[in-house]
């Protein structure tokens, strides 16, 4: 008998980051008040779903996003370093033209290869670790649903890998908004479909949708 399992990949909620720093894996970046609202909205959305396994990145913003879900569904948060944010050599800097990191000639060499990419963790390595984490979550929730709280680039890279698409892309065009769900359906171990939803979409200001701070 075929078992149907769904693994939801969730991007964390909005982070308090008034300086616009590319925070990447840096500690002490927490959800803003709006980010907490987003997390609570997703917890409400998942209430009544058959989610039996909860995983989160070790970074504070992901753990804080998972907490309302853990409380609502009475689940333990399983911390998995494989779903952490992608490594980035611009971490700790403001990113962009003007007074950002891109205005400094010494940083231009980091942009030499957008296909790998040269400024951070290779897409292939992100895909491998995310696929392994997804497979383990699927196995833990076999016949039910699992939720993995991660970050924009890892979620997007996992999606590209599952759909067999190229990794090179325009970051501004990722379909992975704050607190969104990329839901992956398996029949036994076979990937069969993927859907995208934004349970907290109405909470996202238009300015945030247009803003890209890498390492989110």
C-alpha positions in Angstrom: 0.0 0.0 0.0 1.4 3.4 -1.0 2.0 5.8 1.8 1.5 9.5 1.2 3.7 11.9 3.2 4.0 15.7 3.0 7.0 17.6 4.1 6.4 21.4 4.4 9.4 23.6 4.0 8.8 26.9 5.8 10.8 30.1 5.6 11.1 31.8 9.0 9.2 35.1 9.8 10.5 38.6 9.6 13.7 39.4 11.5 14.5 42.5 13.4 17.3 43.9 11.3 17.1 47.8 11.2 20.6 48.1 9.8 19.9 45.9 6.8 22.8 43.6 7.6 23.3 40.4 5.7 23.1 38.3 8.9 23.5 34.9 7.4 24.5 32.5 10.2 25.3 35.2 12.7 23.8 34.8 16.2 21.4 37.1 17.9 19.1 37.9 15.0 15.6 37.4 16.3 12.1 37.7 15.0 10.5 41.1 14.9 7.0 41.6 16.4 5.7 41.1 12.9 7.7 38.0 12.5 6.2 36.6 15.6 2.7 37.3 14.2 3.7 35.5 11.0 4.8 32.4 12.9 1.6 32.4 14.9 -0.5 32.7 11.8 1.2 29.6 10.3 0.7 27.7 13.5 -3.0 28.5 13.2 -3.0 27.4 9.6 -1.4 24.1 10.5 -3.7 23.4 13.4 -5.9 20.4 12.4 -3.3 19.2 9.9 -1.6 15.8 10.4 1.8 17.2 11.3 3.6 14.8 13.5 7.3 15.9 13.1 8.8 19.3 13.5 12.3 20.3 12.5 14.1 23.7 12.7 17.4 25.3 11.8 19.5 26.0 14.9 19.4 29.8 14.2 17.3 31.9 16.6 14.9 33.1 13.9 14.0 29.6 12.8 13.7 28.3 16.4 11.4 31.2 17.3 9.3 30.6 14.1 8.9 27.0 15.1 7.8 27.7 18.7 4.2 28.6 18.0 3.8 25.5 15.9 5.3 23.3 18.6 3.0 24.8 21.1 -0.2 24.5 18.9 0.5 21.0 17.8 2.2 19.7 21.0 5.4 18.7 19.1 9.1 18.7 20.1 11.4 20.9 18.0 14.1 18.8 16.4 17.1 21.0 15.6 18.8 20.0 12.4 22.0 21.9 11.3 21.5 20.6 7.8 18.6 23.1 7.2 20.7 26.1 8.4 21.1 29.3 6.3 23.6 29.1 3.4 27.1 30.2 4.1 27.9 33.7 2.6 31.1 35.7 2.4 29.2 38.9 2.6 27.9 37.9 6.1 27.9 40.8 8.5 27.9 43.5 5.8 25.2 45.6 4.3 24.6 44.4 0.8 23.9 46.5 -2.3 25.2 49.4 -4.2 25.8 52.9 -2.8 27.3 52.4 0.7 26.9 48.6 0.6 29.4 45.8 0.0 29.0 46.0 -3.7 30.4 49.5 -3.8 33.8 48.3 -2.7 36.1 47.1 -5.5 37.8 44.5 -3.2 34.5 42.6 -3.0 33.9 42.4 -6.8 36.1 39.3 -7.1 33.6 37.4 -5.0 31.0 37.9 -7.7 33.0 36.2 -10.5 30.9 33.0 -10.7 27.2 33.3 -10.1 26.6 29.7 -11.2 28.4 28.2 -8.2 28.1 30.8 -6.5 31.6 32.2 -5.8 30.4 34.3 -2.8 29.0 31.6 -0.7 28.1 27.9 -0.1 27.8 26.0 -3.4 24.2 25.4 -4.5 25.0 21.7 -5.0 26.1 21.4 -1.4 23.0 23.2 -0.1 20.8 20.8 -2.2 22.5 17.7 -0.9 22.1 18.6 2.8 18.5 19.8 2.3 17.6 16.6 0.4 19.0 14.5 3.2 17.1 16.5 5.9 13.9 16.2 3.9 14.3 12.5 3.5 14.8 12.0 7.2 11.8 14.2 8.0 9.7 12.2 5.5 10.8 9.0 7.2 10.0 10.3 10.6 6.5 11.4 9.5 5.8 8.5 7.2 2.1 8.5 6.2 1.6 11.9 7.9 3.1 15.4 7.5 6.3 17.1 8.7 7.4 20.7 8.9 10.9 22.0 8.4 11.6 25.6 9.4 14.5 26.8 7.4 15.7 29.8 5.3 14.9 31.3 1.9 17.9 30.1 -0.1 18.0 26.5 1.3 14.3 26.1 0.7 14.5 27.5 -2.8 17.5 25.4 -3.6 15.7 22.3 -2.4 12.8 23.2 -4.6 15.0 23.6 -7.7 16.7 20.3 -6.9 13.3 18.4 -6.6 11.9 20.0 -9.7 15.1 19.3 -11.7 15.7 23.0 -12.5 19.0 24.9 -12.7 20.3 26.5 -9.5 21.5 29.7 -11.1 18.7 32.3 -10.6 17.8 35.9 -9.9 17.3 36.1 -6.0 14.6 38.7 -6.5 12.4 36.1 -8.3 12.5 33.4 -5.7 9.0 32.2 -4.8 9.7 32.0 -1.1 8.2 34.8 0.9 8.5 35.2 4.7 6.7 32.5 6.6 5.7 30.7 3.3 5.2 27.0 2.9 6.7 25.0 0.1 4.9 21.7 0.5 6.5 18.5 -0.9 4.4 15.4 -1.4 5.9 11.9 -1.6 4.3 8.6 -2.3 6.5 6.2 -0.4 10.0 7.6 -1.2 9.0 9.1 -4.6 8.6 12.8 -5.0 5.2 13.4 -6.8 4.3 17.1 -6.4 5.1 20.5 -4.9 2.8 23.3 -3.9 3.4 26.8 -2.6 1.3 28.9 -0.2 1.6 32.0 2.0 -0.6 31.6 5.1 0.8 34.9 6.5 0.9 36.6 3.1 -1.5 39.4 4.1 0.9 40.4 6.9 3.8 41.1 4.5 4.1 44.8 3.6 4.7 45.4 -0.1 8.1 47.0 0.8 9.2 43.7 2.3 8.2 41.8 -0.7 10.4 43.9 -2.9 13.3 44.0 -0.5 16.1 41.4 -0.8 18.5 41.1 2.1 20.5 37.9 1.3 20.8 35.4 4.0 17.2 35.4 4.9 
